[in-house]
Amino acid sequence: MFEPDPDCVVCVCHSVSEAEIVSAIRGGADSVDGIGDRCRAGTGCGSCVEALHELIDDFSVADHEKAVGH
């Protein structure tokens, strides 16, 4: 698994970085709406929604727990 890039802006509308989004996911956000509630990503034009889904798939807490056997 890769580490999120704090310099990579995923949501241009609200200037939200990949690292901020991953932090929201690791904090329990498991949907685009959940991410939007925590950091506003995905609440503007919507062009980043696909990337948000990919980050959820890559970094969700449930998937991490399955990977480490908890």
Backbone as numpy.savetxt, mean C-alpha at the origin, in Angstrom:
# Nx Ny Nz CAx CAy CAz Cx Cy Cz
11.25 -10.71 -0.78 10.41 -9.53 -0.78 11.29 -8.30 -0.78
10.91 -7.32 -1.56 11.69 -6.09 -1.65 11.25 -5.09 -0.58
12.11 -4.15 -0.29 11.77 -3.08 0.65 11.14 -1.93 -0.12
10.11 -1.31 0.44 9.45 -0.21 -0.25 10.38 1.01 -0.37
10.23 1.72 -1.46 11.08 2.87 -1.77 10.41 4.16 -1.28
11.04 4.87 -0.35 10.44 6.11 0.14 10.46 7.24 -0.89
11.27 7.09 -1.94 11.37 8.11 -2.97 10.46 7.84 -4.17
9.82 6.68 -4.19 8.94 6.32 -5.30 7.52 6.78 -4.99
7.05 7.79 -5.70 5.69 8.30 -5.50 4.73 7.44 -6.31
3.80 6.80 -5.61 2.80 5.95 -6.26 1.54 6.75 -6.56
1.10 7.54 -5.60 -0.09 8.38 -5.78 0.36 9.82 -6.02
0.27 10.23 -7.26 0.74 11.57 -7.64 -0.22 12.64 -7.11
-1.51 12.35 -7.08 -2.49 13.35 -6.64 -2.21 13.85 -5.23
-1.78 12.93 -4.36 -1.57 13.29 -2.96 -0.11 13.11 -2.52
0.79 12.90 -3.48 2.22 12.74 -3.21 2.50 11.69 -2.14
1.92 10.50 -2.32 2.09 9.42 -1.36 3.11 8.43 -1.90
4.13 8.16 -1.10 5.21 7.27 -1.52 4.84 5.80 -1.33
5.59 4.97 -2.01 5.45 3.52 -1.85 5.65 3.12 -0.39
6.62 3.72 0.28 6.90 3.40 1.68 5.73 3.77 2.58
5.08 4.89 2.34 3.91 5.30 3.13 2.76 4.31 2.94
2.57 3.87 1.71 1.49 2.93 1.41 1.77 1.59 2.07
2.99 1.11 1.98 3.35 -0.16 2.61 3.21 -0.06 4.12
3.53 1.07 4.69 3.34 1.27 6.12 1.86 1.15 6.48
0.99 1.71 5.66 -0.46 1.61 5.90 -0.91 0.15 5.80
-0.39 -0.58 4.83 -0.74 -1.99 4.66 -0.26 -2.80 5.86
0.96 -2.57 6.26 1.51 -3.29 7.42 0.77 -2.91 8.70
0.15 -1.75 8.70 -0.65 -1.31 9.83 -2.07 -1.84 9.82
-2.39 -2.64 8.81 -3.70 -3.29 8.79 -4.60 -2.93 7.62
-4.22 -1.97 6.80 -5.05 -1.65 5.63 -5.00 -2.82 4.66
-6.16 -3.37 4.34 -6.18 -4.54 3.46 -7.01 -4.31 2.21
-7.29 -3.04 1.92 -8.05 -2.68 0.72 -7.63 -1.29 0.27
-8.02 -0.94 -0.95 -7.72 0.40 -1.46 -8.40 1.44 -0.58
-9.62 1.18 -0.14 -10.31 2.13 0.75 -9.57 2.28 2.07
-9.06 1.18 2.59 -8.31 1.23 3.84 -7.04 2.04 3.71
-6.37 1.88 2.58 -5.17 2.68 2.33 -5.55 4.15 2.21
-6.62 4.42 1.50 -7.09 5.80 1.33 -7.42 6.45 2.66
-8.03 5.69 3.56 -8.36 6.21 4.88 -7.10 6.58 5.67
-6.04 5.83 5.48 -4.82 6.05 6.26 -3.89 7.10 5.66
-3.78 7.14 4.33 -2.79 8.06 3.74 -3.27 8.79 2.49
-4.54 8.64 2.15 -5.19 9.32 1.03 -4.84 8.76 -0.35
-3.91 7.84 -0.44 -3.58 7.26 -1.75 -4.82 6.57 -2.32
-5.04 6.76 -3.61 -6.17 6.13 -4.28 -7.47 6.90 -4.19
-7.44 8.07 -3.55 -8.67 8.84 -3.38 -8.77 10.03 -4.33
-7.81 10.15 -5.23 -7.84 11.24 -6.21 -8.35 10.73 -7.54
-7.51 10.75 -8.54 -7.92 10.39 -9.90 -8.11 8.89 -10.10
-7.49 8.08 -9.25 -7.64 6.63 -9.35 -6.61 5.93 -10.20
-5.68 6.66 -10.78 -4.71 6.01 -11.66 -3.74 5.09 -10.92
-3.64 5.22 -9.60 -2.72 4.40 -8.82 -3.39 3.15 -8.23
-4.68 2.98 -8.44 -5.42 1.89 -7.79 -4.84 0.52 -8.13
-4.47 0.31 -9.37 -3.87 -0.99 -9.74 -2.57 -1.23 -8.97
-1.75 -0.20 -8.85 -0.50 -0.33 -8.10 -0.79 -0.60 -6.63
-1.85 0.00 -6.07 -2.22 -0.25 -4.68 -2.61 -1.71 -4.48
-3.37 -2.26 -5.43 -3.73 -3.68 -5.34 -2.48 -4.56 -5.35
-1.52 -4.21 -6.19 -0.27 -4.99 -6.26 0.49 -4.90 -4.94
0.55 -3.72 -4.34 1.24 -3.57 -3.06 0.51 -4.32 -1.94
-0.82 -4.31 -1.97 -1.58 -5.10 -1.00 -1.22 -6.57 -1.15
-1.18 -7.06 -2.38 -0.81 -8.47 -2.62 0.59 -8.77 -2.11
1.51 -7.84 -2.29 2.91 -8.07 -1.91 3.17 -7.91 -0.41
2.41 -7.06 0.26 2.77 -6.68 1.63 1.68 -6.87 2.67
0.59 -7.52 2.34 -0.49 -7.62 3.32 -0.06 -8.42 4.54
-0.57 -8.04 5.70 -0.24 -8.69 6.96 -0.61 -10.17 6.92
-1.78 -10.48 6.40 -2.24 -11.88 6.34 -1.29 -12.72 5.50
-0.87 -12.20 4.35 0.06 -12.94 3.50 1.40 -13.13 4.18
1.86 -12.11 4.90 3.14 -12.22 5.62 3.04 -13.29 6.70
1.94 -13.30 7.42 1.77 -14.29 8.48 1.74 -15.71 7.91
1.11 -15.87 6.76 1.09 -17.19 6.11 2.50 -17.60 5.72
3.28 -16.65 5.22 4.63 -16.95 4.75 5.56 -17.37 5.89
5.36 -16.79 7.07 6.23 -17.12 8.19 5.62 -18.20 9.10
4.42 -18.65 8.76 3.83 -19.76 9.48 3.11 -19.40 10.76
2.58 -18.18 10.86 1.84 -17.78 12.07 0.37 -17.71 11.77
